[in-house]
């Protein structure tokens, strides 16, 4: 990632409460992608999501769905992520510096557990693909090497005896989409064959 792009992406963190981990992912990171209209995707790891959301609501209440703000605030936001979702609360369609952003907030403990155990296979699946880490206070990049090795092993078990390097990358990328209901109605089914994730 170029220094100017890294600085631009990191500058968003200045308007948020501090995070222990931050990575950016998706097609907007591809060096040949000049489309500024594409949404930039962030994952933030924090030690205490309820406290983080409480602070962020004071700073950026417009990032959240209004019903969440009015009906329960930080407690509701955290409970929905933990009990209904996969431990991650996403704020999509955030406008900042003429860009559209989406960010997900996860408890650091849950992030590490998913990376090591694949217990939800949500963020671990995302971190098997190319990402750019902007904040890594707890050395998640090193922890994630376990996740990447496991993904390679799983892909090799699922591939035929003869395969190409591209087949291997495609199989790794497909792991997180297996059994994902979004692939039937909300996601681009050509994502896995798109060459962008491999670069």
C-alpha positions in Angstrom: 0.0 0.0 0.0 1.3 3.4 -0.9 2.1 5.8 1.9 -0.4 8.4 0.7 -3.2 5.8 0.5 -2.3 4.4 3.9 -2.3 8.0 5.4 -5.7 8.7 3.8 -7.2 5.5 5.1 -5.7 5.9 8.6 -6.9 9.5 8.9 -10.5 8.2 9.4 -9.3 6.8 12.8 -8.7 10.4 14.1 -12.5 11.0 14.4 -13.1 7.7 16.3 -12.4 6.4 19.8 -9.0 4.5 19.9 -8.9 0.9 18.6 -6.5 -1.9 19.3 -6.7 -3.3 15.7 -7.7 -2.0 12.4 -7.6 -3.5 8.9 -9.0 -2.4 5.6 -10.1 -4.9 3.0 -11.9 -5.2 -0.3 -11.5 -4.2 -3.9 -10.8 -0.5 -3.1 -7.3 -1.6 -2.1 -6.4 -2.9 -5.5 -3.6 -0.7 -6.9 -5.4 -0.3 -10.3 -8.8 0.6 -8.7 -9.3 4.4 -9.1 -13.0 4.3 -8.4 -13.5 6.6 -5.4 -17.2 5.8 -5.3 -16.5 2.2 -4.0 -17.1 1.7 -0.3 -14.0 1.3 1.8 -14.4 -1.5 4.4 -12.8 -1.5 7.8 -12.7 -3.9 10.7 -11.9 -2.4 14.2 -10.9 -4.6 17.2 -11.6 -3.1 20.6 -11.3 -4.4 24.1 -14.8 -3.4 25.3 -17.3 -2.8 22.5 -20.0 -1.4 24.8 -17.6 1.3 26.1 -16.3 2.0 22.5 -19.8 2.4 21.1 -20.8 4.6 24.0 -17.9 6.9 23.2 -18.5 6.8 19.5 -22.2 7.6 19.9 -21.1 10.9 21.5 -18.7 11.6 18.7 -20.5 10.1 15.6 -24.1 9.2 16.4 -24.9 9.7 12.7 -22.9 6.6 11.9 -25.6 4.4 13.5 -29.1 3.4 12.6 -31.4 5.9 14.4 -33.6 3.3 16.0 -30.5 1.7 17.7 -29.5 5.1 19.0 -32.9 5.9 20.4 -34.0 2.5 21.7 -30.9 1.3 23.6 -27.7 2.9 22.5 -24.4 1.2 23.2 -25.9 -1.7 25.2 -28.4 -2.6 22.4 -25.8 -2.3 19.7 -23.5 -4.6 21.5 -26.2 -7.1 22.5 -27.5 -7.3 18.9 -23.9 -8.0 17.6 -23.3 -10.7 20.3 -26.6 -12.4 20.5 -28.1 -12.0 17.0 -25.1 -11.5 14.8 -21.6 -12.9 14.7 -20.1 -10.6 17.3 -19.5 -7.7 14.9 -21.6 -4.6 14.6 -21.3 -2.8 11.2 -22.0 0.8 10.5 -22.4 1.0 6.7 -22.7 4.0 4.3 -20.7 6.4 6.5 -19.8 9.5 4.6 -16.4 10.9 5.3 -14.0 13.0 3.2 -16.0 12.4 0.0 -15.8 8.6 0.5 -18.3 6.0 1.6 -17.1 3.8 4.4 -18.3 0.8 6.2 -16.8 -0.4 9.5 -17.3 -3.4 11.7 -16.5 -3.4 15.4 -15.6 -6.6 17.2 -14.3 -7.5 20.7 -10.6 -8.4 20.5 -11.2 -11.6 22.4 -13.8 -12.7 19.9 -11.5 -11.7 17.0 -8.7 -13.9 18.3 -11.0 -16.8 19.1 -12.4 -16.7 15.5 -8.9 -16.5 14.0 -7.6 -19.5 16.0 -10.7 -21.7 16.3 -12.9 -20.7 13.4 -15.8 -20.8 15.8 -17.8 -18.3 13.8 -15.7 -18.3 10.6 -16.6 -14.8 9.8 -13.6 -12.5 10.5 -11.2 -15.5 10.2 -12.5 -16.0 6.6 -12.1 -12.3 5.8 -8.5 -12.4 7.2 -7.6 -15.4 4.9 -7.8 -12.9 2.0 -5.6 -9.9 1.4 -6.1 -7.1 3.9 -4.0 -4.0 4.9 -3.5 -3.6 8.7 -3.4 0.0 9.9 -3.3 -0.7 13.7 -2.1 -3.9 15.2 -1.4 -3.3 18.9 -1.7 -7.0 19.9 0.2 -8.6 17.0 -2.9 -10.0 15.2 -0.9 -10.3 12.0 1.3 -13.0 13.7 -1.8 -14.7 15.2 -3.4 -14.7 11.8 -0.6 -16.8 10.4 -2.2 -19.8 12.1 -5.5 -19.0 10.3 -3.8 -18.7 6.9 -1.9 -22.0 7.3 -5.2 -23.7 8.3 -6.9 -22.2 5.2 -4.2 -23.6 2.9 -4.6 -27.0 4.5 -8.4 -27.0 4.1 -8.1 -25.8 0.5 -5.6 -28.6 -0.3 -8.0 -31.2 1.2 -10.8 -29.9 -1.0 -8.8 -29.7 -4.3 -8.3 -32.6 -6.7 -4.9 -34.1 -7.0 -3.9 -31.8 -9.9 -4.5 -28.1 -9.6 -3.0 -24.7 -10.5 -1.8 -21.9 -8.2 -4.9 -19.9 -9.2 -7.1 -22.9 -8.2 -5.5 -22.9 -4.8 -6.2 -19.2 -4.3 -9.7 -19.5 -5.6 -10.4 -22.4 -3.2 -9.0 -20.4 -0.2 -11.2 -17.4 -1.1 -14.2 -19.7 -1.5 -13.9 -21.2 2.0 -15.6 -18.3 3.8 -18.5 -18.3 1.3 -19.4 -22.0 1.7 -22.8 -22.2 3.4 -23.1 -18.4 3.4 -26.7 -17.6 2.7 -25.8 -14.2 1.3 -24.3 -15.9 -1.7 -27.9 -16.8 -2.8 -29.4 -13.3 -2.8 -27.1 -10.5 -1.6 -23.6 -11.1 -2.8 -21.9 -11.2 -6.1 -21.5 -14.9 -7.0 -18.6 -14.1 -9.3 -16.5 -12.8 -6.3 -14.4 -15.9 -6.1 -13.4 -15.9 -9.8 -12.7 -12.2 -9.8 -8.9 -11.7 -10.1 -8.8 -8.8 -7.6 -8.7 -10.8 -4.4 -5.5 -12.7 -5.6 -3.3 -9.6 -6.0 
